[in-house]
Amino acid sequence: MTEDQYLSLCEKYLKGIATPEEEILIEDYQNSQGLNSNLLGDVGANNKERLKAILHNRLQASGVFQQQAPVVKIRRWPYAAAAAILVFISVGIYLVGNKTSSPAPTLSQHTKPVKNDIQPGTEKAILTLANGSTITLDDAPNGVVSKQGNFAISKSSNGLIINGGKGADNLLADNAFNTITIPRGGKYHITLSDGTKVWLNSSSALTFPATFAGTERMVRVTGEAYFEVAKNDKMPFKIDVNGKQVVEVIGTHFNISAYTDENNITTTLLEGSVKVTYKDKSTYIVPGQMAVNNFGQRIMVKQADLEEVMAWKNDSFIFNNENITSIMRKISRWYDVDVAYKGDMTSINFDGSYSRSKGLASLLKNIELVNKVRFVTEERRVTVIAK
């Protein structure tokens, strides 16, 4: 199948006049070429030229067109109509100005590998013990990495595990707290002594005691972390967030994003209940809600897009009407690159999704396809240039 033939079938589907046999040809051709099969949604029958240009660029970049059509077996398939929507798989990321009520597009995962590509983040962290010594966890073998008095810290395939022993009240002094720091290009998982599980994103840190005692369980966090707090009615779990707000729970699942280069601290609840306190005011949120602290007079509460909030933990990027500068901050943290800008980025927003397990070049190439920005990458520095 030639490029023009493929585009012609795409156009016929957009107009609603493709036959079932043509829909099957579309599906079979895409399957034979290894194209992404994610559902993207209709871009509109009046966007023929835009669709053609984007498909042309994307497919040429992927090297999927051949002079000879692949062998296609015509067969009955009860979901042909749904499969035909897959003609949009090569559109990639697109401007929010063209957004409809359809699902956000998924960036193609089939760009050819790039030599010397910048690889995504991996599990890496530095543990700073209460005595000031440090342990690079990605270099440490599995097993006990520190044993002090009544507690031990162990590394396993499931991350870091804290085993606090009894009679360790004296370890709760300020100088007895340990800190796990996640650098740019890293992530890590830790299980605290009470069974609470914490997932930490890039450029984040968690300060915690070896064991919890007294009337509350207190930790400190910067950056971004997802908590699954072990329930203890007699001992509330409190999180000091950047020294600017406190989150208090009994047992629940929630995400905190508190990067110092962002304008807000957001607390998003997935399960249970959460109290967010800023200065002398407290706000409660319910599952599906997000508390947004912009350091004004009060904390705002709004409905959250849980898929977007939890994308990082699920090893994905999800951009929902997101400005390119915000996107690049995420990219900078995960790929450990510096970012510079040339031109006005104010109105350049995108929708889309992409796997965080892929190299950086593929992601940048997909963003470039909308013809609003281009990227120049030199070693670990990416310059974003507005068109």
Secondary structure per residue as TSV (DSSP state, phi and psi in degrees):
chain	resnum	aa	ss	phi	psi
A	1	M	-	360.0	130.9
A	2	T	-	-83.6	170.2
A	3	E	H	-61.6	-45.4
A	4	D	H	-62.3	-38.9
A	5	Q	H	-64.8	-42.8
A	6	Y	H	-63.5	-46.8
A	7	L	H	-62.8	-35.0
A	8	S	H	-63.9	-41.2
A	9	L	H	-66.1	-38.4
A	10	C	H	-59.6	-45.3
A	11	E	H	-62.7	-41.5
A	12	K	H	-64.3	-38.4
A	13	Y	H	-65.6	-42.3
A	14	L	H	-57.8	-35.6
A	15	K	T	-84.2	-5.2
A	16	G	T	78.4	21.2
A	17	I	-	-117.1	7.9
A	18	A	-	-71.4	139.1
A	19	T	-	-79.5	162.5
A	20	P	H	-56.9	-36.7
A	21	E	H	-65.2	-38.9
A	22	E	H	-69.1	-35.4
A	23	E	H	-62.9	-38.9
A	24	I	H	-67.3	-37.7
A	25	L	H	-60.5	-41.8
A	26	I	H	-60.0	-49.3
A	27	E	H	-62.3	-47.5
A	28	D	H	-64.4	-39.1
A	29	Y	H	-63.9	-44.4
A	30	Q	H	-63.8	-41.6
A	31	N	H	-62.5	-40.4
A	32	S	H	-68.0	-25.8
A	33	Q	T	-95.8	0.5
A	34	G	T	72.8	25.8
A	35	L	-	-76.6	151.3
A	36	N	-	-57.5	139.2
A	37	S	-	-112.7	31.1
A	38	N	-	-80.2	142.6
A	39	L	-	-74.8	126.3
A	40	L	-	-110.6	-34.0
A	41	G	-	103.6	157.4
A	42	D	-	-74.2	131.1
A	43	V	-	-94.3	-1.2
A	44	G	-	102.9	138.0
A	45	A	T	-71.9	-13.5
A	46	N	T	-92.2	4.5
A	47	N	-	-103.5	36.8
A	48	K	H	-56.3	-51.0
A	49	E	H	-66.1	-40.3
A	50	R	H	-64.7	-44.6
A	51	L	H	-61.2	-44.1
A	52	K	H	-63.0	-43.2
A	53	A	H	-64.4	-44.1
A	54	I	H	-68.8	-44.0
A	55	L	H	-61.1	-42.2
A	56	H	H	-59.0	-50.6
A	57	N	H	-63.0	-44.5
A	58	R	H	-68.0	-43.4
A	59	L	H	-72.8	-34.7
A	60	Q	H	-65.0	-40.2
A	61	A	H	-63.9	-33.4
A	62	S	H	-82.3	-14.1
A	63	G	T	67.5	33.6
A	64	V	-	-93.2	-15.9
A	65	F	-	-77.6	140.7
A	66	Q	-	-129.6	158.2
A	67	Q	S	-72.3	-33.4
A	68	Q	S	-104.4	138.7
A	69	A	-	-71.4	142.8
A	70	P	-	-69.5	159.0
A	71	V	-	-69.4	125.3
A	72	V	-	-120.0	128.0
A	73	K	-	-96.7	120.0
A	74	I	-	-76.9	125.5
A	75	R	-	-144.0	160.6
A	76	R	-	-78.5	138.4
A	77	W	-	-146.5	115.7
A	78	P	T	-66.9	-12.5
A	79	Y	T	-114.0	31.9
A	80	A	H	-59.4	-38.9
A	81	A	H	-61.9	-42.8
A	82	A	H	-68.0	-38.9
A	83	A	H	-64.0	-32.0
A	84	A	H	-63.3	-26.1
A	85	I	G	-63.4	-17.3
A	86	L	G	-67.8	-3.4
A	87	V	G	-61.5	-16.7
A	88	F	G	-88.2	1.6
A	89	I	G	-59.7	-26.0
A	90	S	G	-91.9	0.7
A	91	V	S	-66.7	-33.3
A	92	G	-	72.2	-152.1
A	93	I	S	-81.0	146.9
A	94	Y	E	-141.5	163.0
A	95	L	E	-69.6	144.4
A	96	V	G	-63.5	-23.2
A	97	G	G	-58.1	-23.2
A	98	N	G	-101.6	12.8
A	99	K	-	-68.7	139.3
A	100	T	-	-119.6	-169.1
A	101	S	S	-79.9	0.1
A	102	S	S	-71.5	163.0
A	103	P	-	-59.5	150.3
A	104	A	-	-63.4	147.5
A	105	P	-	-70.2	155.3
A	106	T	B	-108.6	129.0
A	107	L	-	-65.5	142.9
A	108	S	-	-65.0	144.0
A	109	Q	S	-105.2	15.6
A	110	H	-	-115.2	17.8
A	111	T	-	-63.9	141.1
A	112	K	-	-61.2	145.7
A	113	P	-	-58.0	145.8
A	114	V	-	-110.4	134.7
A	115	K	T	-63.7	136.1
A	116	N	T	60.9	29.9
A	117	D	-	-63.7	149.7
A	118	I	-	-81.6	121.4
A	119	Q	-	-83.7	155.8
A	120	P	-	-71.3	173.1
A	121	G	-	-66.8	164.9
A	122	T	E	-137.4	177.8
A	123	E	E	-74.2	111.0
A	124	K	-	-151.7	145.3
A	125	A	-	-166.1	159.7
A	126	I	E	-120.9	127.6
A	127	L	E	-101.7	121.7
A	128	T	E	-105.8	116.7
A	129	L	-	-81.6	167.3
A	130	A	T	-60.0	-27.5
A	131	N	T	-85.7	3.0
A	132	G	S	95.1	-12.9
A	133	S	-	-73.9	153.8
A	134	T	E	-123.2	150.2
A	135	I	E	-132.2	123.7
A	136	T	E	-82.8	107.3
A	137	L	T	-69.4	-32.1
A	138	D	T	-68.9	-19.3
A	139	D	T	-94.5	-17.9
A	140	A	S	-79.2	141.9
A	141	P	-	-74.0	161.7
A	142	N	S	-64.1	147.9
A	143	G	E	126.2	-171.5
A	144	V	E	-69.0	124.2
A	145	V	E	-102.7	-18.3
A	146	S	E	-157.5	137.9
A	147	K	E	-136.2	118.3
A	148	Q	E	-133.9	112.4
A	149	G	T	62.4	-120.0
A	150	N	T	-93.2	11.0
A	151	F	E	-137.0	158.4
A	152	A	E	-134.8	147.2
A	153	I	E	-115.8	123.4
A	154	S	E	-121.4	147.2
A	155	K	E	-104.7	135.7
A	156	S	E	-140.5	-178.0
A	157	S	T	-65.8	-16.3
A	158	N	T	-98.4	16.4
A	159	G	E	99.5	-150.2
A	160	L	E	-95.4	137.9
A	161	I	E	-126.1	126.0
A	162	I	E	-100.9	122.9
A	163	N	E	-112.3	95.9
A	164	G	-	-88.3	135.9
A	165	G	-	-96.8	172.8
A	166	K	T	-75.3	158.9
A	167	G	T	70.8	27.6
A	168	A	-	-107.5	25.7
A	169	D	G	-56.4	-34.6
A	170	N	G	-66.3	-14.4
A	171	L	G	-79.8	-3.7
A	172	L	G	-88.5	1.7
A	173	A	S	-64.0	158.1
A	174	D	G	-53.7	-37.6
A	175	N	G	-81.3	4.4
A	176	A	G	-103.9	6.7
A	177	F	-	-83.5	142.2
A	178	N	E	-102.5	156.9
A	179	T	E	-133.2	130.5
A	180	I	E	-106.1	123.9
A	181	T	E	-114.7	128.1
A	182	I	E	-104.0	118.4
A	183	P	-	-76.7	174.7
A	184	R	T	-59.4	142.0
A	185	G	T	78.0	23.7
A	186	G	E	-139.2	170.1
A	187	K	E	-158.4	159.8
A	188	Y	E	-162.8	159.9
A	189	H	E	-124.7	136.5
A	190	I	E	-135.3	140.2
A	191	T	E	-111.1	117.3
A	192	L	-	-77.4	171.7
A	193	S	T	-64.8	-22.2
A	194	D	T	-90.0	0.6
A	195	G	S	95.9	-4.8
A	196	T	-	-64.3	135.2
A	197	K	E	-108.3	136.6
A	198	V	E	-132.6	128.2
A	199	W	E	-106.4	128.8
A	200	L	E	-113.4	133.4
A	201	N	-	-86.9	177.0
A	202	S	T	-57.6	152.1
A	203	S	T	54.4	45.3
A	204	S	E	-131.3	164.8
A	205	A	E	-151.9	146.7
A	206	L	E	-129.9	127.3
A	207	T	E	-108.4	129.8
A	208	F	E	-148.6	153.7
A	209	P	-	-84.9	162.3
A	210	A	S	-65.0	-36.3
A	211	T	S	-148.7	154.7
A	212	F	-	-97.8	135.9
A	213	A	-	-146.4	164.8
A	214	G	T	91.0	-147.0
A	215	T	T	-102.4	-4.9
A	216	E	-	-151.6	160.3
A	217	R	E	-110.0	111.4
A	218	M	E	-115.8	132.1
A	219	V	E	-133.6	168.2
A	220	R	E	-125.2	143.1
A	221	V	E	-138.8	144.9
A	222	T	E	-130.8	157.6
A	223	G	E	83.0	-133.3
A	224	E	E	-131.5	135.9
A	225	A	E	-150.2	145.9
A	226	Y	E	-111.3	128.9
A	227	F	E	-113.1	136.9
A	228	E	E	-120.0	96.3
A	229	V	-	-84.6	129.8
A	230	A	-	-67.9	134.3
A	231	K	-	-74.2	134.8
A	232	N	-	-155.0	97.8
A	233	D	T	-60.6	-27.9
A	234	K	T	-89.1	-5.5
A	235	M	S	-142.0	84.5
A	236	P	-	-57.2	149.0
A	237	F	E	-99.2	122.7
A	238	K	E	-120.9	141.5
A	239	I	E	-123.7	119.9
A	240	D	E	-84.1	114.4
A	241	V	E	-101.2	106.8
A	242	N	T	56.0	17.8
A	243	G	T	69.2	13.6
A	244	K	T	-115.4	-23.6
A	245	Q	E	-152.1	163.4
A	246	V	E	-124.0	133.6
A	247	V	E	-110.3	128.3
A	248	E	E	-122.8	133.3
A	249	V	E	-143.8	166.1
A	250	I	S	-99.9	-53.8
A	251	G	S	-164.7	117.1
A	252	T	-	-168.7	173.4
A	253	H	E	-119.9	126.1
A	254	F	E	-159.1	165.0
A	255	N	E	-121.8	137.5
A	256	I	E	-120.5	129.1
A	257	S	E	-119.7	115.8
A	258	A	E	-142.7	50.9
A	259	Y	-	-71.7	140.5
A	260	T	T	-70.5	-17.6
A	261	D	T	-94.0	9.3
A	262	E	S	-106.8	160.0
A	263	N	S	-84.8	-15.5
A	264	N	-	-129.1	158.5
A	265	I	E	-107.2	124.7
A	266	T	E	-115.2	137.2
A	267	T	E	-123.0	117.7
A	268	T	E	-117.2	127.1
A	269	L	E	-100.5	128.8
A	270	L	E	-102.9	-32.7
A	271	E	E	-155.7	141.3
A	272	G	S	92.0	-142.3
A	273	S	-	-144.9	151.8
A	274	V	E	-140.2	139.6
A	275	K	E	-112.5	124.4
A	276	V	E	-109.0	125.3
A	277	T	E	-118.5	127.8
A	278	Y	E	-129.0	120.4
A	279	K	T	56.8	-119.4
A	280	D	T	-106.8	16.0
A	281	K	E	-120.1	139.6
A	282	S	E	-121.0	147.7
A	283	T	E	-135.0	136.2
A	284	Y	E	-102.6	141.3
A	285	I	E	-125.8	157.2
A	286	V	-	-112.7	165.2
A	287	P	T	-53.1	135.1
A	288	G	T	93.7	-5.0
A	289	Q	E	-104.8	157.9
A	290	M	E	-126.8	130.7
A	291	A	E	-96.1	123.0
A	292	V	E	-110.9	115.6
A	293	N	E	-106.0	105.2
A	294	N	-	-102.3	17.5
A	295	F	S	65.9	28.6
A	296	G	S	-93.4	-146.7
A	297	Q	S	-76.3	-26.9
A	298	R	S	-152.0	164.2
A	299	I	-	-87.9	129.1
A	300	M	E	-87.5	144.1
A	301	V	E	-119.3	131.6
A	302	K	E	-146.2	165.5
A	303	Q	E	-70.3	141.7
A	304	A	-	-106.0	149.5
A	305	D	-	-90.4	95.3
A	306	L	H	-62.7	-34.2
A	307	E	H	-63.6	-42.0
A	308	E	H	-67.4	-45.0
A	309	V	H	-61.2	-41.8
A	310	M	T	-91.3	5.4
A	311	A	T	-56.7	-43.4
A	312	W	T	-60.4	-40.9
A	313	K	T	-68.1	-28.7
A	314	N	T	-92.1	17.0
A	315	D	T	58.3	45.0
A	316	S	E	-137.2	157.3
A	317	F	E	-103.3	135.0
A	318	I	E	-129.2	119.4
A	319	F	E	-107.0	118.5
A	320	N	E	-120.6	96.4
A	321	N	E	52.9	47.8
A	322	E	E	-105.7	135.3
A	323	N	E	-68.9	149.1
A	324	I	H	-60.3	-32.2
A	325	T	H	-68.5	-36.7
A	326	S	H	-67.6	-42.1
A	327	I	H	-59.6	-43.8
A	328	M	H	-69.6	-27.1
A	329	R	H	-64.8	-41.1
A	330	K	H	-64.6	-43.7
A	331	I	H	-62.5	-42.1
A	332	S	H	-59.1	-43.6
A	333	R	H	-67.7	-44.3
A	334	W	H	-76.7	-37.6
A	335	Y	H	-97.9	-0.1
A	336	D	T	56.0	56.4
A	337	V	-	-127.2	154.5
A	338	D	E	-91.5	151.4
A	339	V	E	-128.4	137.4
A	340	A	E	-129.1	160.4
A	341	Y	E	-129.8	146.1
A	342	K	E	-132.7	118.0
A	343	G	S	104.7	176.2
A	344	D	-	-86.3	118.7
A	345	M	-	-101.7	2.8
A	346	T	T	-54.0	-46.3
A	347	S	T	-104.3	14.5
A	348	I	-	-95.7	96.8
A	349	N	E	-117.5	153.6
A	350	F	E	-136.4	155.3
A	351	D	E	-117.2	150.5
A	352	G	E	154.5	173.7
A	353	S	E	-140.7	154.6
A	354	Y	E	-159.8	144.9
A	355	S	E	-72.7	135.4
A	356	R	T	-80.0	-1.6
A	357	S	T	-90.2	-1.3
A	358	K	S	-94.9	162.6
A	359	G	-	-67.7	160.8
A	360	L	H	-68.6	-36.5
A	361	A	H	-58.0	-40.8
A	362	S	H	-63.6	-42.6
A	363	L	H	-63.8	-46.1
A	364	L	H	-64.4	-37.6
A	365	K	H	-63.8	-39.6
A	366	N	H	-65.0	-40.5
A	367	I	H	-65.2	-37.5
A	368	E	H	-62.4	-24.8
A	369	L	T	-63.9	-19.9
A	370	V	T	-79.4	-5.7
A	371	N	S	64.4	34.1
A	372	K	S	-112.2	-26.0
A	373	V	E	-141.6	160.4
A	374	R	E	-134.6	160.9
A	375	F	E	-122.7	142.2
A	376	V	E	-121.3	119.1
A	377	T	E	-110.5	122.7
A	378	E	E	-126.9	110.5
A	379	E	T	53.0	-115.1
A	380	R	T	-110.7	35.0
A	381	R	E	-126.6	126.0
A	382	V	E	-114.5	124.9
A	383	T	E	-104.4	125.6
A	384	V	E	-97.7	123.4
A	385	I	E	-118.2	119.6
A	386	A	E	-72.0	141.6
A	387	K	-	-96.6	360.0
